[in-house]
Amino acid sequence: MRRPPTPTATPGGKPKDPDRININEEWELRFWARELGLSEDQLKQAVQEVGVLTTELRRYRPPH
């Protein structure tokens, strides 16, 4: 018998782990890009530069 997948979002559509970003989940990428005021490409670049912790990403400023 297969187990259902573990949900990664709360019923309100927010990530279950507010401390880390999973850019491999499309909905989470969109959520965090909007939350942080970045484009999805900028968020991917930020994750490459500073990692997945939201505390670090909130301090990130994209190059102009």
Backbone as a ProteinNet text record, in pm:
[ID]
protein_1_A
[PRIMARY]
MRRPPTPTATPGGKPKDPDRININEEWELRFWARELGLSEDQLKQAVQEVGVLTTELRRYRPPH
[TERTIARY]
84.3	0	88.9	59.3	138.5	92.5	189	158.3	141	49	35.3	158.5	191.4	307.9	288.7	396.8	392.9	372	270.1	248.3	361.5	398.5	505.5	451.4	320.4	258.8	150.7	128.4	18.6	-110.5	-225.5	-349.9	-360.4	-293.2	-296.5	-204.1	-134.3	-46.7	92.3	128.2	263	348.1	478.9	567.3	564.5	573.1	576.4	704.4	813.3	941.1	970.5	937.5	958.6	1105.2	1192.9	1334.1	1418	1361.9	1436.8	1350	1417	1348	1383.9	1281.8	1302.9	1269.4	1370.9	1345.4	1310.4	1314.5	1276.3	1125.3	1053.6	907.1	861.6	795	755.6	671.3	572.8	485.9	564.7	663.7	742.9	837.2	891.5	974.8	893.6	771.6	685.5	650.8	616.4	580.9	694.5	815.7	927.9	976.9	968.8	1006.7	916	787.1	691.1	716.7	736.6	758.8	883.7	987.6	1114.7	1130.9	1033.8	1040.5	1144.3	1164.1	1261	1190.3	1253.9	1203.9	1245.3	1186.6	1223.9	1370	1417.6	1559	1651.1	1611.2	1691.8	1696.4	1585.3	1582.9	1673.3	1670.2	1759.3	1905.1	1938.3	2075	2111.5	2018.1	2042.3	2069.8	1992.9	2013.8	2152.6	2197.4	2332.4	2438.1	2411.7	2510.7	2511.6	2392.9	2389.1	2326.3	2267.8	2208	2057.5	1998	1852.6	1787.5	1866	1808.1	1739.8	1615.1	1540.2	1600	1665.2	1727.1	1835.9	1913	2017.5	1956.3	1854.1	1791.8	1718.3	1667.1	1599.5	1700.2	1826.7	1931.4	1989.3	1962.7	2021.5	1969.1	2058.4	2021.9	2079.3	1992.3	2042.3	2129.1	2227.5	2310.3	2223.7	2258.9	2179.7	2235.6
-118.4	0	124.9	217.6	339.5	442.6	512	620.7	748.7	833.9	961	1047.4	1133.8	1219	1313.4	1344.4	1438.6	1578.2	1650.3	1784.7	1878.2	1967	2062	2199.9	2217.3	2346.8	2332	2439.9	2443.8	2467.4	2448.9	2473.8	2615.6	2711.5	2849.8	2874.5	2770.9	2786.5	2835.3	2833.6	2874.8	2750.7	2761.2	2645.8	2600.8	2469.6	2415.3	2455	2467.2	2505.8	2650.1	2746.1	2886	2929.9	2840.6	2875.7	2839.9	2759.1	2712.8	2720.9	2749	2758.7	2638.3	2576.6	2465.8	2516.7	2557.2	2613.4	2506.4	2380.4	2272.7	2252.9	2313.5	2311.9	2442.2	2432.6	2552.3	2648.4	2595.3	2682.8	2753.4	2683.1	2743.7	2849.3	2824.6	2923.9	3051.4	3037	3153.9	3223.8	3145	3202.3	3287.6	3229.2	3299.9	3416.6	3404.4	3516.7	3635.8	3610.6	3717	3769.9	3680.5	3718.9	3806	3775.3	3846.3	3960.9	3978.8	4087.7	4065.4	3940	3903.9	3833.6	3834.6	3750.1	3606.6	3511.7	3372.2	3348.8	3411.9	3397.8	3460.4	3576.2	3639.2	3551	3488.7	3400.5	3279.8	3221	3108.4	3151	3269.2	3320.9	3344.1	3399.4	3425.6	3296.5	3192.6	3063	3009.4	3027.4	2983.8	3061.6	3190.5	3275.6	3262.6	3256.6	3260.2	3138.1	3048.4	2927.8	2937.6	2841	2827.6	2884.3	2936.2	2989.6	3123.2	3135	3257.7	3378	3356.3	3469.8	3533	3451.3	3502.6	3563	3498.9	3547	3678.6	3702.6	3831.4	3945.7	3918.3	4022.1	4041	3947	3947.2	4065.9	4132.3	4238.4	4202.2	4186.5	4147.7	4256.6	4217.9	4319.4	4397.9	4523.6	4609.9	4608.9
0	0	0	-92.1	-101.5	-0.8	55.7	147.2	67.3	107.3	36.7	60.7	-34.7	-15.2	102.9	168.8	279.4	223.4	271.2	218	257.8	166.7	195.2	224.6	212.2	239.1	344.9	416.6	511.2	432.1	494	421.3	365	424.8	375.8	258.3	212.1	97	130.2	257	297.5	319.1	293.8	315.6	462.2	481.4	617.6	689.4	616	675.6	635.4	722	687	693.1	734.7	748.4	626.9	536.8	419.8	295.1	185	56.5	-28.5	-85.8	-178.8	-318.7	-394.2	-526.9	-629.1	-589.7	-681.2	-687.1	-595.6	-596.7	-661.9	-777.2	-851.8	-768.5	-695	-616.9	-506.5	-451.1	-343.9	-400.1	-518.1	-585.7	-608.9	-659.8	-683.6	-552.3	-449	-319.5	-264.2	-260	-199.1	-284.4	-414.8	-501.9	-470.5	-460.9	-428.5	-287.3	-193.2	-53	-36.6	-112.6	-99.2	-198.6	-286.3	-382.6	-491	-528.2	-630.7	-745.4	-861.4	-969.5	-937.8	-1006.9	-984.1	-1020	-1127.7	-1165.5	-1061.1	-1007	-901.9	-777.4	-744.9	-628.1	-649.1	-767.2	-795.9	-782.7	-832.7	-822.2	-675.5	-599.7	-457.8	-382.3	-411.7	-345.8	-379.4	-502.1	-539.3	-462.1	-438	-371.5	-219.6	-157.6	-11.2	54	-24.5	31.5	45.3	113.7	119.3	245.6	338.5	462.3	436	478.7	453.3	525.2	638.5	707.9	621	553.3	464.3	338.2	285.8	161.6	182.3	301.3	329.2	326.6	351.7	348	209.1	120.9	-14.3	-95.3	-165.7	-257.6	-393.4	-493.7	-626.5	-686.5	-768	-835.3	-932.8	-951	-1042.2	-1179.8
[MASK]
++++++++++++++++++++++++++++++++++++++++++++++++++++++++++++++++

